[in-house]
């Protein structure tokens, strides 16, 4: 605010960086929700991951010293958890903080961590301290997204080989978005009764913009006491936020931007059975799992007919 960032830009920036959502207007929330970009305004694994990368870069000088290689991961863990406390310890931030802490702790021991082990260790610790998190929407969406991204993203990206560097980046980003939707769509439809049809298009806007914004904000906090430079960075940030919101508002107003869908608990369970069975059937070329997929689809349809009838 001191540097002239106010209104919608302040609301987006406060939510995106520090998890402060009180400044978000209903119109802003609606736009980001309709386009499937609301995850950017909730501090999550993307944000913690960027903070982790920035800290790795800023503390890289410690690698030159004998004890620096052991000290750096400890400092990263302390600073990551400081950020987690500042942003309010949401389930997605807790999950990513525990995961990156495990990675950093592996660095202290001089060992590499297994991604799936890290995911499930973080879930175990969170549920050990608060088992009610299992029924938290943020917890369910966070873990379904990260598991789907880790498993499906390499497989989707591997379907198409692109030589051009920019096109390769675009395809990898599309693969991440598709993988995340596979994992989270059933939960999102069940809880919020809507599906954003242009989620790929909106993610092409918000993910690069959010990454650029987070790096810029980190730089702004460092140079904030320096006159003129702080104003210049704040001005740049303001325009990035304006452009991002303008693009999101345009996508929101495209025809058929949102599908309204209602499913019950049994259909939610069947959707995940379909995803798992279809994946195993495709990977293992198993007729048994293809049969399970078809049976689950038929049951899903029958429940849908019954719900419409009643």
N, C-alpha and C positions, 0 to 999 in steps of 0.2 A: 504493500500500500504506500509505503514511504517513497518508493521509486516509481509511483504512478501506475501500478498494476491494480486495477479495480474492476468492479462489475463482474460480468460473466467470465472474463479472463482470470480474475482473482479466484472466483469459485472453482474453475477448472484446475488452476494451478495448485490451489490449497488441497483439493481432493486428490489430485494426481501425485503430489509429492509427500504430503504429510497426513493424508487420510482424513482431513477436516472437510466434512460434507455439508455443514450448515449453510454455507454461502451458495450452494447450488440451487438455482431456481427450478421450479417444476418443469418449465419448458426445456431447460438443459437436460434434466434427467430423462424426460420423454424422448428427446432427440437421440440421445446416446443409447437408450434402452431399445427404441424401435429399430435402430441400425445394427444392433448387436455389438456395440462398442462400449457398453457400460463397464466392462471389466477394466478398461483403462483408467476410469475414474475411481476405482477401488485399488488401494495399494495392495499389490499381489507379488507373485513370484517374479514377474517381469521387472518390477521396480527394485526388489531386493537383489535380483541378479545383476542389474546395472550397478547398484551400489557396491556389490561384491567386486565387480570388474574394476570399478573406479578405485576402490581401496587397494586391490591387487596392484594397480598401476602406481598409485601414490606411495605405497610402501615397498615398492620393488627395490629401492636402494638398500633395504635391510639385507638383501640376499648377498651383499658383498662381505658382510661380517660373519664370523664363525657362528655366533649364537643368533644372528639375525633371522636365519631360516626357521628357527624354532619360535622366535619372538613374533615374527610377522603373522602367522596364523592365529596366535593368541590375541593380538591387537585387532585383527579382522573380526574375530568372534565377538569381542567386547563391543566394537563399534557397530556391528550388525545388530546385536541385541539392543543396543542403545537406540538405534533407528526403529527397531520393532516396538520398543516401549513408547517412543514418541508418537508412532502412528496408531497406537491403540490396541496392539496385539490381536488383530483379526486372525481367524483361522488360516487364511491363505498366507499371511505374513509369518505366522508361527510355523507353518509347514515349511516354507522356503527358508526361514532362518535356521530351523533345525537341520534341514538338508545341507545348506551351505556351511553350517557349523561342523557337520560330520565330514564334509569335504576338507574343510580347513584343518580339522583335528587329524585327519588322515595325513595331512602335510606335516604336522608336528611329529607324527610317528614315522614319517617317511614312507607311507603306503598309500596306494590309490584306492578309492572307494567304488563299490559297485552301485550303479544308479538305482536299481530296484531295491537293493538292501537299504540304501539311504532313504528312499521314499517310505518304505515300510517301518524302518526304525523311527523315523520322524512321526509317523502315524501312531506307533506303539507308545512313544513317550507322551504325545499329546493326549491320547485316550487314557493312559495310565493316570495322568493328573486330573483329567476332566472327561469322564466317559460320555457325558451328555453332548460333547462335541460331535459324536457320531450322528446325531439327529439335527445338527446345524447345517443349514443350506450352504453356507460359505465353505464349510469343511467338505461336504459332499461334492460340490462343484470344483473345488480346488484340487482334490485328489483324483477325481474322475478325469479332469483336464490334464493333469501332469502325467498320469499313467498312460492315457491315450496318446499324448504327444510323444512320450518316450518310446512307445511301442509302434504306433502307426506312422509317425512322421518319416522315419527312415524308409519305410516300405512304400509310402506314397511318393516320396521324393525320388526313389529308385525306379519308379515306373517310367520316368521320362528323363533322358540324358540331354542336358542343354549345355552347349559349349560357351555361348555368350555369357559373360560375367554378370551383366545386369539382369538378363533373363533368368539366369540360374538363381540369383538372389530372389527374384520375384516368384519363381516356382517353389523355392524352399519356404518362403513366407506363406504361399498358398497351401503348401503341405502342412505347415504348422497349424494354420487356421482350420483346415479340413479335419486334421487329427483332433484338435481341441473340440470341434463341434460334434464329432463322433462320440466323444466321451461325455460331453455335457448336455447335448440336445435333449435326451430323455428327461433329465432332472429339470432343465429349464422349461420344457413344455409342461411338465407335471406341476411345478410350483408357480410359474408365471403365465402359463396358458398362451404363449406366443413364440413364434419362430421368425427371426429376422432373415428374410430371403436374400438380402444383399450383404450378408456378413463378410463375405470375401472382399467385396469392394471397400467396405468400411475399414476392415483390418489393414488394407493396403494404405489407408490414410493414417489411421490412429497409431499403429505400432511404430512406423518410422518417426512420426511426429512426437509420440510419447518418449521414444528413445532420445531424440534430439533435445526435447524439453528437459528431461532429467539430467542429461549431461550439462546443459546450459544452466540449470538451477544450481547444480553442484558448484559450477564455476562462479555463479553469481554470489553464492554464500561466501566463497573465498575472497572475491574482489569487492564485496559490499562496502568496505571502508574507503575504497579508492574512488575519488570524485571522477566524474565523466565516464570512466570505464564501466562503473556499476550502472549508470543511466543507459549507456549504449547496450549492455547485455539485457537489461530490463526491457528496453524498447524492442529488441530483437525477439525476446520471449513473448512479448505482447502480440506481435504480428504472427508468430508461429501459431499461437493459441487462436487468434482470430481466423486464420486460414483453415486450421483444423476444424473449428466449429462451423465455418461456412460450408466446407465440404460435407460435414456430417448432416447439416440442415438440408443440403441439396439431395443427398442420398435418401434422407427421410421422406422427402416429397416425391420420390420416384414412384410410379404406379406399382402396386402390389409389393410394397416394401415390407409388409408385415402379414404373417399368417396367424390367425387365432385358432388354436387347437386345444381341445380338452381331453385329457386322459385320466383314468383312475389308477390306483396303486397297483392293481394286477397288470394293467397295460404297461406301466412303468417297468415292472419286473420282466415282463415279456420282451420289451424293447431291448433290455440288456442281454437277455437270453439269445435274442436274434443276433445282436452284434457279436457276442462271444462265439456262438455256434457257427455263424456265417464266416467269421475270421478263421476259426480252427478248420472248418470244412474247406475253405479256400487254400489255406497254407498246407494242410496235410492231404488235400485231395480226398477227403473222407466223405463217402456217401451217407454214413450214419449221421454226421453233423449237418449235412445238407438236409436230410430228412427232419432233424430236430428243428432246423431253421424254418422249413415249410410248415411244420405242425404249429410252431409258435406264431407264425404269421396268420395261419387260419384261426387260431384261438384269439389272437389280437382282433381280427376282423369280426369274429362272432361276438366278442365282448362289446365291440363298438356298435354293432347292430342292436344288441340287447340294451345298451345305454341309451341309444337314440329312441328305441321303442318305449322304454320306461319313462 
